[in-house]
Amino acid sequence: GSDGTSPIQSALNYSLNVVLPQGTYTVSSTLVMRTAGRLVGSGAEKTILQRLTNFGDTLQVGDPAGATFNANDFVVKDIWFYRPFTYIAGTTTSIDNPVAAGAAAINVYGGQRGLIDGGFFSAMPYNVILEQTSLTSITRSTFNGIWDPDIVGLQEGLASIYLKSNATTVNTLNTIDNNHISGGFFSAARDVTIGTVTFNTTVQIGAKVGVLVNSCEGLNITNE
């Protein structure tokens, strides 16, 4: 479909409650959501934010400089953050739709009482980054990534969820509940050694780390 970046950003600027009907919306630059904003789709298989080019984060919540707004009371719900690329087991050795190494589907800077719920996340270096957040929940979402330990060109997915800190502030009292974190990709059969036993099998090559915690005080992870 046509590029939806400008109309979606205009809606986020105008309203704190943006509902995206069923459909595929191409995004070509980072969307920015205000504090207390809500971005709600019609279901993770129905409302799709699709990125086809290399830019930064797909959605930014809050201001990394802390100068204008934070991420208090935000909601992102029932949306598929989609990024297509071709993977054929035994054939693909690099990603044909690369993105910047530190990019995320959702990057949250600061704030309290946020909610990411009912999402579906295609492979990215990070699916969700929380930085300087508290009382924020990630629930009922599915996360995919790709990190093949044997193929350098497929070492992209550093973590599905990254709780990041800076020099002065940490994350506190966040919840990661009832999510599905997986690879979504399987390698061709290869030799795998565990201890002293070697066997030939396919390998699920998901993100390198499911949940990467740089810092968090009072983290609750359940039903993953």
Residue, then its C-alpha position, 0 to 999 in steps of 0.5 A: g500500500s501507499d506510505g502511511t507514515s505522514p497520516i499516522q504521525s499526524a493522527l498521533n500529534y493530534s489525538l491521544n487515542v489513535v485507532l488503526p483499522q484493519g490493513t497494512y500501513t507502510v512506515s518509512s521513518t520513525l513514528v513518535m508517540r506523545t505521553a499518555g498516547r494510545l496506538v491501537g490496532s484491530g488485532a496483530e494479524k489484522t493491523i500491520l505496520q510494515r517497514l521496507t527500508n532502513f531507518g531507526d526505530t519503527l515507533q518511539v515512545g518518549d523523548p531520549a533527550g528528556a526535553t519535551f515529553n516522556a512515555n507515561d501512561f502509553v498503550v500500544k496494542d494489537i499491532w503487527f510490527y512487520r519487516p519482511f525478508t527472505y530466509i531459505a534454510g541452507t541457502t540464505t547467508s545474509i539479510d536482504n532487508p537490513v536495518a541499523a544495528g541498534a534499531a527496535a520495533i518499539n523504543v520506550y524512553g522514560g515514563q511510567r505505567g506503559l503497556i505493550d499488549g497483543g503485538f506480533f513482532s517480526a525479526m529486528p535487532y531488538n523488538v522492544i527496548l525499555e529505557q528508564t521505565s517503571l511500572t510498564s508491562i509487555t503482555r500477550s505478544t509474540f516475538n521473532g528474531i534471527w541470530d545464527p551462531d554459524i552464519v555471520g550474515l544472519q547475526e542480527g537479533l540481539a534480543s527480543i526485549y531489552l531493558k536498557s539503562n543509562a549512567t544515572t537511571v535504571n528500569t524499575l518494577n516492570t512486568i513481562d507476562n504471557n508472551h511467546i519468544s521464539g525464533g520463527f526460523f529453522s536452519a538446515a540440518r547441521d552437526v550439534t554437539i552437547g557435552t560429548v554427544t554430536f548429532n545432526t539436526t535442524v536448529q531454531i535460530g531465534a534472537k541471541v537473547g530472549v530478554l536482555v536485562n542491562s538493569c532493572e529493579g523489581l522485574n517480574i517475568t511470568n508464563e513465557 
